[in-house]
Each structure stands twice: as structure tokens, then as C-alpha cells.
Amino acid sequence: MKNHNTSKLILALGILLSMYACDPGHHGIATIDNATTYTLKLKYTQSGRDTTIFINPNTILNLGQFGGIGTGNGFHCCPCEWNQIQLEAVDTGKHITKAITDEANWGLNNPNHRNFSNKNITCEFILTANDIH
């Protein structure tokens, strides 16, 4: 009888350890909303790959999904998902005053409030006419 209870205890501990032994992950979607009348040029590096994209006026660009190891409730920095990220107006006479590298300029919706929660995170960078001079 003791041997049977010990087996149950070991099984229960094994299940608990396997649930918490895995690294938690986070994932989300990032977008750039070009709410201006100017074409923008986005250059970024992610996963060792350089990419350049032109964003037409009054369009929303879906940058795609991001994610990694670490709990979702600890995610707080949208531009940190890219090794390098740069946004500029194609018209060289115009200057963007809102830095895409500043995490305060990103809208972040992170519904993950508890450990091991992995709900979808959304990051949005909105550029308006007031952000270009």
C-alpha cells in the first residue's frame, strides 16, 4: 500500500515539474499605421535578415508576427523585437519627429497579466501628419 501511494506522489510531482519546467513563450503582431499623405520607407533587421518596405500613404502595414521565450506578462518593448529599425519619409525634404525606436511611441496591448499566460500581444506604431515636418 505504501509503495502504491509513493508511486502516485512521484507521478503527481513529475506532472507538476513538467508543467513548470518548460520555458514560457510570448507572441504577437506588430503594425505600422501610416496616417499621413507621405510614402514612408521602413528598414529593419530581424533574425539576421535586412528588409526594406515602402509604406503608402493612409495604409496600415502588418509587420508580421513576433515572439520568443519569456512570459507574456513581462513583455513591454515593441521596437526591441527588431535588431535595427528605421523609418523615414521618402520625400527627403520631410523629417519624421516621432522616433520608431522609442518604445513610448508604440501602442502596446498586452492582455497577459499572469505567469504562463500566452495571449496575443499587439504592437502598433501610428504616424500622423503632426509627426512629419
DSSP file with accessible surface (Angstrom, degrees, kcal/mol):
  #  RESIDUE AA STRUCTURE BP1 BP2  ACC     N-H-->O    O-->H-N    N-H-->O    O-->H-N    TCO  KAPPA ALPHA  PHI   PSI    X-CA   Y-CA   Z-CA
    1    1 A M     >        0   0  174      0, 0.0     4,-1.9     0, 0.0     5,-0.2   0.000 360.0 360.0 360.0 -41.9    0.0    0.0    0.0
    2    2 A K  H  >  +     0   0  178      1,-0.2     4,-2.2     2,-0.2     5,-0.2   0.884 360.0  53.3 -63.5 -39.3    2.9    2.4    0.9
    3    3 A N  H  > S+     0   0  128      1,-0.2     4,-1.9     2,-0.2    -1,-0.2   0.880 107.5  51.5 -63.9 -36.4    4.5    1.6   -2.4
    4    4 A H  H  > S+     0   0  103      2,-0.2     4,-1.9     1,-0.2    -2,-0.2   0.916 110.7  47.3 -67.7 -43.2    1.3    2.5   -4.3
    5    5 A N  H  X S+     0   0   85     -4,-1.9     4,-2.3     2,-0.2    -2,-0.2   0.874 110.3  53.1 -66.6 -37.4    1.0    5.9   -2.6
    6    6 A T  H  X S+     0   0   70     -4,-2.2     4,-2.6     1,-0.2     5,-0.2   0.909 107.5  51.6 -64.5 -40.2    4.6    6.7   -3.2
    7    7 A S  H  X S+     0   0   67     -4,-1.9     4,-2.4     1,-0.2    -2,-0.2   0.908 109.9  49.1 -63.1 -41.3    4.1    5.9   -6.9
    8    8 A K  H  X S+     0   0  122     -4,-1.9     4,-2.6     2,-0.2    -1,-0.2   0.908 111.4  49.7 -64.1 -41.2    1.1    8.3   -7.0
    9    9 A L  H  X S+     0   0  106     -4,-2.3     4,-2.6     2,-0.2     5,-0.2   0.932 111.6  47.8 -64.5 -43.5    3.2   11.0   -5.3
   10   10 A I  H  X S+     0   0  110     -4,-2.6     4,-2.5     1,-0.2    -2,-0.2   0.918 112.3  49.8 -64.8 -41.3    6.1   10.6   -7.7
   11   11 A L  H  X S+     0   0  116     -4,-2.4     4,-2.3    -5,-0.2    -2,-0.2   0.936 111.2  48.6 -62.2 -45.3    3.7   10.7  -10.6
   12   12 A A  H  X S+     0   0   50     -4,-2.6     4,-2.3     1,-0.2    -2,-0.2   0.920 112.8  47.7 -62.4 -43.3    2.0   13.9   -9.3
   13   13 A L  H  X S+     0   0   93     -4,-2.6     4,-2.8     1,-0.2     5,-0.2   0.904 110.1  53.2 -64.5 -39.4    5.4   15.6   -8.7
   14   14 A G  H  X S+     0   0   39     -4,-2.5     4,-2.2    -5,-0.2    -2,-0.2   0.905 109.3  48.2 -62.2 -41.5    6.5   14.6  -12.2
   15   15 A I  H  X S+     0   0   90     -4,-2.3     4,-1.8     2,-0.2    -2,-0.2   0.934 112.8  48.2 -65.1 -45.1    3.4   16.2  -13.8
   16   16 A L  H  X S+     0   0   92     -4,-2.3     4,-1.5     1,-0.2    -2,-0.2   0.925 112.5  48.4 -61.6 -44.6    3.9   19.4  -11.8
   17   17 A L  H  X S+     0   0  121     -4,-2.8     4,-1.4     1,-0.2    -1,-0.2   0.898 109.4  52.2 -65.0 -38.4    7.6   19.6  -12.7
   18   18 A S  H  X S+     0   0   70     -4,-2.2     4,-0.7     1,-0.2    -1,-0.2   0.850 106.9  54.1 -68.2 -30.4    6.9   19.0  -16.4
   19   19 A M  H  < S+     0   0  106     -4,-1.8    -1,-0.2     1,-0.2    -2,-0.2   0.875 119.7  31.6 -69.1 -35.8    4.3   21.8  -16.4
   20   20 A Y  H  < S+     0   0  138     -4,-1.5    -2,-0.2    -5,-0.2    -1,-0.2   0.485 103.8  74.9-103.2  -2.7    6.7   24.4  -15.0
   21   21 A A  H  < S+     0   0   76     -4,-1.4     2,-0.2    -5,-0.2    -1,-0.1   0.782  78.5  86.8 -81.2 -25.2   10.0   23.1  -16.4
   22   22 A C  S  < S-     0   0   87     -4,-0.7     0, 0.0    -5,-0.2     0, 0.0  -0.494  87.2-112.0 -76.2 143.6    9.3   24.4  -19.9
   23   23 A D        -     0   0  121     -2,-0.2    -1,-0.1     1,-0.1    -2,-0.1  -0.585  34.2-125.7 -71.8 131.1   10.2   27.9  -20.8
   24   24 A P        -     0   0   31      0, 0.0    46,-3.4     0, 0.0     2,-0.3  -0.352  26.4-150.2 -72.6 159.6    7.1   30.0  -21.4
   25   25 A G  E     -A   69   0A  33     44,-0.3    47,-0.5    91,-0.1     2,-0.3  -0.877   8.1-152.3-129.5 161.2    6.8   31.9  -24.6
   26   26 A H  E     +A   68   0A  24     42,-2.6    42,-2.0    -2,-0.3     2,-0.3  -0.919  14.0 178.8-128.3 158.0    5.1   35.1  -25.9
   27   27 A H  E     +A   67   0A  74     92,-0.4    94,-2.0    -2,-0.3     2,-0.3  -0.986   8.1 148.1-154.6 157.5    3.8   36.0  -29.3
   28   28 A G  E     -Ab  66 121A   1     38,-2.2    38,-2.2    -2,-0.3     2,-0.4  -0.976  37.2-100.0-171.8-174.7    2.1   38.9  -31.0
   29   29 A I  E     -Ab  65 122A  46     92,-2.4    94,-2.5    -2,-0.3     2,-0.4  -0.980  24.7-156.7-128.5 137.9    1.5   41.0  -34.1
   30   30 A A  E     +Ab  64 123A   0     34,-2.1    33,-2.0    -2,-0.4    34,-0.9  -0.931  13.0 179.5-117.9 139.1    3.1   44.4  -35.0
   31   31 A T  E     -Ab  62 124A  29     92,-2.3    94,-2.3    -2,-0.4     2,-0.5  -0.951  20.2-148.6-134.0 155.9    1.7   47.0  -37.3
   32   32 A I  E     -Ab  61 125A   0     29,-2.4    29,-3.3    -2,-0.3     2,-0.7  -0.996  12.8-156.3-123.1 124.0    2.6   50.5  -38.6
   33   33 A D  E     -Ab  60 126A  34     92,-3.3    94,-2.9    -2,-0.5     2,-1.3  -0.884   1.2-163.1-103.5 107.4   -0.2   52.8  -39.4
   34   34 A N  E     +Ab  59 127A   0     25,-2.9    24,-1.0    -2,-0.7    25,-0.9  -0.701  17.3 169.5 -90.4  85.7    0.8   55.5  -41.9
   35   35 A A  E     + b   0 128A  39     92,-2.0    94,-0.6    -2,-1.3     2,-0.2  -0.220  48.3  92.8 -91.3  43.1   -2.0   58.0  -41.3
   36   36 A T  S    S-     0   0    3     -2,-0.5    22,-1.2     2,-0.2    23,-0.1  -0.746  84.2-117.2-124.4 177.5   -0.2   60.6  -43.4
   37   37 A T  S    S+     0   0  104     -2,-0.2     2,-0.3    20,-0.2    -2,-0.0   0.222  86.8  92.0 -98.9  13.7   -0.1   61.7  -47.1
   38   38 A Y  S    S-     0   0   61     18,-0.1     2,-0.4    53,-0.0    -2,-0.2  -0.832  77.1-121.3-111.7 146.9    3.5   60.7  -47.5
   39   39 A T        -     0   0   49     -2,-0.3    51,-2.6    18,-0.1    52,-0.5  -0.690  34.2-153.9 -81.0 136.0    5.1   57.5  -48.6
   40   40 A L  E     -DE  55  89B   0     15,-2.5    15,-2.8    -2,-0.4     2,-0.5  -0.801   9.7-142.7-112.8 153.8    7.4   56.1  -45.9
   41   41 A K  E     -DE  54  88B  56     47,-3.5    47,-2.1    -2,-0.3     2,-0.5  -0.978  15.3-166.3-118.1 121.5   10.5   53.8  -46.1
   42   42 A L  E     -DE  53  87B   0     11,-3.2    11,-2.7    -2,-0.5     2,-0.4  -0.920   5.7-177.1-108.4 126.7   10.9   51.3  -43.4
   43   43 A K  E     +DE  52  86B  82     43,-2.8    43,-2.8    -2,-0.5     2,-0.3  -0.993  14.8 157.5-122.1 131.2   14.2   49.5  -42.9
   44   44 A Y  E     -DE  51  85B  22      7,-2.4     7,-2.7    -2,-0.4     2,-0.5  -0.986  32.4-141.8-150.7 160.0   14.7   46.8  -40.3
   45   45 A T  E     +DE  50  84B  17     39,-2.5    38,-1.7    -2,-0.3    39,-1.1  -0.995  26.3 164.4-123.7 126.8   16.7   43.8  -39.4
   46   46 A Q  E >   -D   49   0B  48      3,-1.9     3,-1.7    -2,-0.5    36,-0.1  -0.987  69.2  -2.3-144.1 132.7   15.2   40.7  -37.8
   47   47 A S  T 3  S-     0   0  119     -2,-0.4     3,-0.1     1,-0.3    -1,-0.1   0.864 129.7 -57.7  55.2  37.8   16.6   37.3  -37.5
   48   48 A G  T 3  S+     0   0   68      1,-0.2     2,-0.5    -3,-0.0    -1,-0.3   0.577 112.2 118.7  75.0   9.2   19.7   38.4  -39.4
   49   49 A R  E <   -D   46   0B 169     -3,-1.7    -3,-1.9     2,-0.0     2,-0.3  -0.936  55.8-143.3-115.5 124.9   17.8   39.5  -42.4
   50   50 A D  E     -D   45   0B 125     -2,-0.5     2,-0.4    -5,-0.2    -5,-0.2  -0.691  23.3-177.3 -84.3 135.9   17.7   43.1  -43.7
   51   51 A T  E     -D   44   0B  27     -7,-2.7    -7,-2.4    -2,-0.3     2,-0.4  -0.995  15.4-166.8-136.8 140.0   14.3   44.2  -45.1
   52   52 A T  E     +D   43   0B  74     -2,-0.4     2,-0.4    -9,-0.2    -9,-0.2  -0.998  13.3 177.8-125.5 130.2   13.2   47.5  -46.8
   53   53 A I  E     -D   42   0B  45    -11,-2.7   -11,-3.2    -2,-0.4     2,-0.5  -0.995  22.1-141.4-132.9 138.0    9.5   48.2  -47.3
   54   54 A F  E     -D   41   0B 120     -2,-0.4     2,-0.6   -13,-0.2   -13,-0.2  -0.860  16.0-153.6 -98.3 131.8    7.7   51.2  -48.7
   55   55 A I  E     -D   40   0B   4    -15,-2.8   -15,-2.5    -2,-0.5     3,-0.1  -0.926  12.3-138.3-110.9 115.6    4.5   52.1  -46.9
   56   56 A N    >   -     0   0   98     -2,-0.6     3,-0.8   -17,-0.2   -22,-0.2  -0.255  36.3 -81.3 -67.5 157.9    1.9   54.0  -49.0
   57   57 A P  T 3  S+     0   0   43      0, 0.0   -20,-0.2     0, 0.0   -22,-0.1  -0.252 110.7  10.8 -59.1 146.5    0.0   57.0  -47.6
   58   58 A N  T 3  S+     0   0  111    -22,-1.2     2,-0.3   -24,-1.0   -23,-0.2   0.856 101.9 119.9  53.0  44.3   -3.0   56.2  -45.4
   59   59 A T  E <   -A   34   0A  54    -25,-0.9   -25,-2.9    -3,-0.8     2,-0.5  -0.934  58.5-132.1-132.5 159.5   -2.3   52.5  -45.1
   60   60 A I  E     -A   33   0A 103     -2,-0.3     2,-0.5   -27,-0.2   -27,-0.2  -0.960  18.7-153.0-112.6 125.0   -1.6   50.0  -42.3
   61   61 A L  E     -A   32   0A  36    -29,-3.3   -29,-2.4    -2,-0.5     2,-0.9  -0.867   7.1-145.6 -98.8 125.7    1.4   47.7  -42.7
   62   62 A N  E     -A   31   0A  98     -2,-0.5   -31,-0.2   -31,-0.2     3,-0.1  -0.821  10.4-168.2 -88.4 107.2    1.3   44.4  -40.9
   63   63 A L  E     -     0   0A  16    -33,-2.0     2,-0.2    -2,-0.9   -32,-0.2   0.662  41.8-121.0 -69.8 -17.0    4.9   43.8  -40.0
   64   64 A G  E     -A   30   0A  26    -34,-0.9   -34,-2.1    -3,-0.1    -1,-0.3  -0.585  41.1 -34.0 109.6-170.6    4.1   40.3  -39.1
   65   65 A Q  E     -A   29   0A 157    -36,-0.2     2,-0.3    -2,-0.2   -36,-0.2  -0.559  48.2-174.2 -91.5 152.6    4.3   38.1  -36.0
   66   66 A F  E     +A   28   0A  12    -38,-2.2   -38,-2.2    -2,-0.2     2,-0.3  -0.892  15.8 138.3-134.2 167.8    6.9   38.2  -33.3
   67   67 A G  E     +A   27   0A  40     -2,-0.3     2,-0.3   -40,-0.3   -40,-0.2  -0.958  11.1 164.1 170.4 175.0    7.6   36.1  -30.3
   68   68 A G  E     -A   26   0A  35    -42,-2.0   -42,-2.6    -2,-0.3     2,-0.3  -0.987  47.2 -45.7 175.5-173.2   10.1   34.4  -28.2
   69   69 A I  E    S+A   25   0A 129     -2,-0.3   -44,-0.3   -44,-0.2     2,-0.1  -0.586  87.1  71.8 -81.2 140.3   11.0   32.7  -25.0
   70   70 A G  S    S-     0   0   26    -46,-3.4    -2,-0.2    -2,-0.3     5,-0.1  -0.314  88.0 -66.9 128.2 149.6    9.8   34.5  -21.8
   71   71 A T    >   -     0   0   40     -2,-0.1     3,-1.0     1,-0.1     4,-0.2  -0.303  36.3-131.7 -67.7 145.6    6.5   35.1  -20.2
   72   72 A G  G >  S+     0   0    0     45,-0.9     3,-1.6   -47,-0.5    40,-0.2   0.835 103.8  64.5 -65.6 -31.6    4.0   37.3  -22.0
   73   73 A N  G 3  S+     0   0   57     41,-0.4    -1,-0.2    44,-0.3    42,-0.1   0.709  99.3  54.6 -70.5 -12.8    3.3   39.3  -18.9
   74   74 A G  G <  S+     0   0   46     -3,-1.0     2,-0.4     2,-0.0    -1,-0.3   0.487  80.6 111.0 -94.9  -1.8    6.9   40.6  -18.9
   75   75 A F    <   +     0   0   20     -3,-1.6     3,-0.1    -4,-0.2    37,-0.1  -0.577  25.7 141.3 -78.0 128.2    6.7   41.9  -22.5
   76   76 A H        +     0   0  124     -2,-0.4     2,-0.5     1,-0.2    -1,-0.1   0.374  46.6  74.4-145.2   1.4    6.9   45.7  -22.6
   77   77 A a        +     0   0    9      1,-0.2     3,-0.3     2,-0.0     4,-0.2  -0.854  43.0 179.5-133.7 101.6    9.0   46.8  -25.5
   78   78 A b  S >  S+     0   0    2     -2,-0.5     3,-1.8     1,-0.2    -1,-0.2   0.942  84.8  48.8 -65.3 -50.6    7.7   46.6  -29.1
   79   79 A P  G >  S+     0   0   10      0, 0.0     3,-1.5     0, 0.0    -1,-0.2   0.713  95.2  76.0 -69.2 -11.6   10.7   48.1  -31.0
   80   80 A a  G 3  S+     0   0   86     -3,-0.3    -2,-0.2     1,-0.3    21,-0.0   0.628  77.1  76.7 -70.4 -11.4   13.0   45.7  -29.1
   81   81 A E  G <  S+     0   0   43     -3,-1.8     2,-0.4    -4,-0.2    -1,-0.3   0.633  90.6  63.0 -73.4 -14.1   11.8   42.9  -31.3
   82   82 A W  S <  S-     0   0   14     -3,-1.5   -36,-0.2    -4,-0.2     3,-0.2  -0.929  74.1-143.5-115.1 139.1   14.0   44.2  -34.2
   83   83 A N  S    S+     0   0  118    -38,-1.7     2,-0.3    -2,-0.4   -37,-0.1   0.907  94.3   3.4 -62.4 -41.9   17.8   44.3  -34.1
   84   84 A Q  E     +E   45   0B 135    -39,-1.1   -39,-2.5    -3,-0.1     2,-0.3  -0.991  69.7 177.2-142.1 142.4   17.5   47.6  -36.1
   85   85 A I  E     +E   44   0B  17     -2,-0.3     2,-0.3   -41,-0.2   -41,-0.2  -0.977   2.9 173.7-148.8 134.2   14.5   49.5  -37.2
   86   86 A Q  E     -E   43   0B  92    -43,-2.8   -43,-2.8    -2,-0.3     2,-0.4  -0.998   8.7-169.3-143.8 135.9   14.4   52.8  -39.0
   87   87 A L  E     +E   42   0B  20     -2,-0.3     2,-0.3   -45,-0.2   -45,-0.2  -0.994  16.6 159.6-129.0 131.3   11.5   54.8  -40.5
   88   88 A E  E     -E   41   0B  67    -47,-2.1   -47,-3.5    -2,-0.4     2,-0.3  -0.974  41.5-101.6-146.1 159.3   11.9   57.8  -42.8
   89   89 A A  E     -E   40   0B   8      5,-0.3   -49,-0.2    -2,-0.3     5,-0.1  -0.598  22.6-137.7 -78.6 141.7    9.8   59.8  -45.4
   90   90 A V  S    S+     0   0   70    -51,-2.6     2,-0.7    -2,-0.3    -1,-0.1   0.892  92.5  81.1 -66.1 -36.6   10.7   59.1  -49.0
   91   91 A D  S >  S-     0   0   80    -52,-0.5     3,-2.1     1,-0.2    -2,-0.2  -0.580  76.7-153.9 -69.8 109.4   10.5   62.8  -49.6
   92   92 A T  T 3  S+     0   0  144     -2,-0.7    -1,-0.2     1,-0.3    -3,-0.1   0.653  88.8  67.3 -67.0 -12.0   13.9   63.9  -48.4
   93   93 A G  T 3  S+     0   0   61      2,-0.0     2,-0.3    -3,-0.0    -1,-0.3   0.520  92.1  76.1 -82.5  -5.0   12.6   67.4  -47.6
   94   94 A K    <   -     0   0   72     -3,-2.1     2,-0.4    -5,-0.1    -5,-0.3  -0.828  64.6-158.8-110.7 147.3   10.4   65.9  -44.8
   95   95 A H        -     0   0  131     38,-2.8    38,-2.5    -2,-0.3     2,-0.5  -0.988  14.5-135.7-128.2 129.6   11.6   64.8  -41.4
   96   96 A I  B     -F  132   0C  21     -2,-0.4    36,-0.2    36,-0.2    -9,-0.1  -0.735  15.8-172.3 -84.1 124.6    9.8   62.4  -39.0
   97   97 A T        +     0   0   76     34,-3.0     2,-0.7    -2,-0.5    -1,-0.1   0.578  64.4  81.3 -93.5 -11.9    9.8   63.7  -35.5
   98   98 A K  S    S-     0   0   47     33,-0.7     2,-0.3     7,-0.0    -1,-0.1  -0.862  79.4-136.9-100.2 111.3    8.3   60.6  -33.8
   99   99 A A    >   -     0   0   46     -2,-0.7     3,-1.0     1,-0.2     6,-0.2  -0.521   8.8-157.4 -75.0 126.6   11.1   58.0  -33.3
  100  100 A I  T 3  S+     0   0    8     -2,-0.3    -1,-0.2     1,-0.2   -14,-0.1   0.715  93.0  62.0 -73.2 -18.6   10.1   54.4  -34.1
  101  101 A T  T 3  S+     0   0   92    -14,-0.1     2,-0.7   -16,-0.1    -1,-0.2   0.579  82.2  92.6 -83.7  -9.3   12.9   53.2  -31.8
  102  102 A D    X   -     0   0   76     -3,-1.0     3,-2.1     1,-0.2     4,-0.2  -0.774  66.9-153.0 -89.3 115.5   11.3   54.8  -28.7
  103  103 A E  G >  S+     0   0   88     -2,-0.7     3,-1.4     1,-0.3   -25,-0.2   0.767  91.8  67.8 -61.5 -22.5    9.0   52.3  -27.0
  104  104 A A  G 3  S+     0   0   80      1,-0.3    -1,-0.3   -27,-0.1    -3,-0.0   0.727  93.4  60.2 -68.5 -20.1    6.9   55.1  -25.6
  105  105 A N  G <  S+     0   0   45     -3,-2.1    21,-0.5    -6,-0.2     2,-0.4   0.448  91.5  85.7 -86.3  -2.1    5.7   55.9  -29.2
  106  106 A W  E <  S-C  125   0A  17     -3,-1.4     2,-0.5    -4,-0.2    19,-0.2  -0.812  76.2-131.2-101.1 141.1    4.2   52.4  -29.7
  107  107 A G  E     -C  124   0A  40     17,-3.8    17,-2.6    -2,-0.4     2,-0.5  -0.802  29.9-167.1 -85.6 125.2    0.7   51.4  -28.7
  108  108 A L  E     -C  123   0A  71     -2,-0.5     2,-0.6    15,-0.2    15,-0.2  -0.974  16.4-175.4-121.0 124.6    1.0   48.2  -26.7
  109  109 A N  E     +C  122   0A  99     13,-2.8    13,-2.4    -2,-0.5    -2,-0.0  -0.949  12.4 169.7-117.7 105.8   -1.9   45.9  -25.8
  110  110 A N        -     0   0   26     -2,-0.6    11,-0.1    11,-0.2    10,-0.1  -0.899  13.2-179.7-119.9 100.8   -0.7   43.1  -23.7
  111  111 A P        +     0   0   35      0, 0.0     2,-0.9     0, 0.0    -1,-0.1   0.420  51.6 109.2 -80.5   5.0   -3.5   41.0  -22.2
  112  112 A N        +     0   0    5    -40,-0.2   -37,-0.1     1,-0.2     4,-0.1  -0.723  29.8 153.2 -86.4 105.9   -1.0   38.7  -20.4
  113  113 A H        +     0   0  156     -2,-0.9     2,-0.3     2,-0.1    -1,-0.2   0.547  55.8  53.7-109.2 -12.7   -1.3   39.5  -16.7
  114  114 A R  S >  S-     0   0  188      1,-0.1     3,-1.5     0, 0.0   -41,-0.4  -0.855  92.9 -88.8-122.2 157.6   -0.3   36.2  -15.1
  115  115 A N  T 3  S+     0   0  105     -2,-0.3     3,-0.1     1,-0.2    -2,-0.1  -0.304 112.1  20.0 -57.7 147.1    2.7   34.0  -15.4
  116  116 A F  T 3  S+     0   0   97      1,-0.3     2,-0.4    -4,-0.1    -1,-0.2   0.571  88.9 135.4  65.9  12.6    2.4   31.3  -18.1
  117  117 A S    <   -     0   0   17     -3,-1.5   -45,-0.9     1,-0.1   -44,-0.3  -0.734  30.5-178.1 -85.4 135.5   -0.3   33.3  -19.9
  118  118 A N        +     0   0   99     -2,-0.4     2,-0.1    -3,-0.1    -1,-0.1  -0.223  18.7 151.2-134.1  51.5    0.3   33.4  -23.7
  119  119 A K        -     0   0  119      1,-0.1   -92,-0.4   -93,-0.0     2,-0.2  -0.419  58.6 -81.1 -76.4 158.7   -2.4   35.6  -25.2
  120  120 A N        -     0   0   67     -2,-0.1     2,-0.3   -94,-0.1   -92,-0.2  -0.389  43.3-150.7 -67.2 129.4   -1.7   37.5  -28.4
  121  121 A I  E     -b   28   0A   0    -94,-2.0   -92,-2.4    -2,-0.2     2,-0.4  -0.766   7.5-154.4 -97.7 140.6    0.1   40.8  -27.8
  122  122 A T  E     -bC  29 109A  59    -13,-2.4   -13,-2.8    -2,-0.3     2,-0.4  -0.973   9.1-172.0-120.9 136.3   -0.4   43.7  -30.3
  123  123 A b  E     -bC  30 108A   1    -94,-2.5   -92,-2.3    -2,-0.4     2,-0.4  -0.989   7.8-177.5-122.9 132.3    2.0   46.5  -31.0
  124  124 A E  E     -bC  31 107A  73    -17,-2.6   -17,-3.8    -2,-0.4     2,-0.6  -0.992  15.1-164.6-137.6 129.0    1.1   49.5  -33.2
  125  125 A F  E     -bC  32 106A   0    -94,-2.3   -92,-3.3    -2,-0.4     2,-0.5  -0.960  15.5-165.7-109.9 118.2    3.1   52.5  -34.3
  126  126 A I  E     -b   33   0A  60     -2,-0.6     2,-0.5   -21,-0.5   -92,-0.2  -0.932   4.8-167.7-110.3 126.2    0.8   55.3  -35.6
  127  127 A L  E     -b   34   0A   0    -94,-2.9   -92,-2.0    -2,-0.5     2,-0.2  -0.964  11.0-176.6-114.7 122.3    2.3   58.1  -37.6
  128  128 A T  E >   -b   35   0A  49     -2,-0.5     3,-2.1   -94,-0.1     4,-0.2  -0.639  44.9 -95.6-111.1 173.4    0.1   61.2  -38.2
  129  129 A A  G >  S+     0   0   63    -94,-0.6     3,-1.3     1,-0.3   -93,-0.1   0.811 122.4  63.2 -58.0 -30.3    0.5   64.4  -40.2
  130  130 A N  G 3  S+     0   0  129      1,-0.2    -1,-0.3     3,-0.0   -94,-0.0   0.652  95.6  60.7 -69.4 -14.2    1.7   66.1  -36.9
  131  131 A D  G <  S+     0   0   27     -3,-2.1   -34,-3.0   -35,-0.1   -33,-0.7   0.421  97.1  66.6 -94.0  -0.4    4.7   63.7  -36.8
  132  132 A I  B <    F   96   0C   9     -3,-1.3   -36,-0.2   -36,-0.2    -1,-0.0  -0.985 360.0 360.0-125.3 131.5    6.2   64.9  -40.1
  133  133 A H              0   0  131    -38,-2.5   -38,-2.8    -2,-0.4    -3,-0.0  -0.946 360.0 360.0-130.9 360.0    7.6   68.3  -40.8
